[in-house]
Every structure is written in structure tokens, then in C-alpha cells.
Amino acid sequence: MLKRLVLFLFLCCSLTATKAQMKDWAAGFRVGEPGGFMVKRYLPSGKNAVEFNFGTYGGLWGTNRSYQEGYFQNIGFSLNALYLWHRPTLVNSDLHYYYGAGPQFVSRNLFSDKSIYPEAKRGLGAASIAGLEYFPIDAPNLSFFAELGLYTELLPNPFFLHIQGGVGVKVNF
């Protein structure tokens, strides 16, 4: 199921018509929540993008956190796809702000008093994010970003909230 979802999202991004623009793709790393690798596809409008993130979950905020009838005590896996709106700021055209939302899948081990063995818990929810991205003039293919967001689980624990965010770097090509 997860492989089909990733394949479907990749095909949706690669089948869009392309027009001349400065950037088509970006790839980079984020230190934070979720931490890991990201791929970004700038859409032909120049104002929107689709971003896919693969990495860790629960590493900074919530490593030791209660959940349902147990607690998380480890770092898990996260996969999300975000639709983003981005614009240059009025202060500096090299500094952009962006915001967006999309689905997120998470997986972690749940420790409970009922068993000595951890139980794999998977969740599906919605992620929202807002941030700033800087495109230095001296390094036109690089961008640096800082962002903050929220994950709201829908299944199996509705309205479980988890803060997300981080800092990172992307190579734009």
C-alpha cells in the first residue's frame, strides 16, 4: 500500500506540463521534525510546489511521550507530501515565505504496561507547515530554510497533536 502511494504521488508530479522557469526541482536535508531527506517539485505557475519528505519522526519533540494506553520511547519513521504556496517577502526578494499542508504517515513503537514487547503503531494524519526560505545571491542553486508546523493524527488516534519543524538546506536544479 505504501509503495503504491509513493508511486502514485511521484507520477502525479512528473506528469505535469513544464514551462520555462528558473527552478524545476530541489532536493535537500532537514534537521528537525521530521528529519531526513526531501524532494521538491516547483509547479509551472512558479508560485506553488509539491514536497515529499522521508525521514525520522519523534526525534526532537516527543521522543518520550504518552500515546493511547502506552508511551513512545523511541524514534520512528515518517513520510509526507505537502502542497506549498510560496511568495517572496516584501523585505527581500531572495527571502521567501511559504505555507502548506498535506497527508502524513508515521510509524513508531508503542510501549505499554500490558506487554514487555513494543507494538508497532502506525498513524495517518494531516501535516501543516509554514516557513522562510533564503536563496543567497552568491550561491543561486542553494537555499536555506527554517519552518514550523503541526501534525494532527486522524487514524487511529484522532486529534493527537505533534509539533514539527526544523532547519535545512536544499539544492535547486
Order of alpha helices (4+ residues) and beta strands (2+ residues): alpha-beta-beta-beta-beta-beta-beta-beta-beta-beta-beta
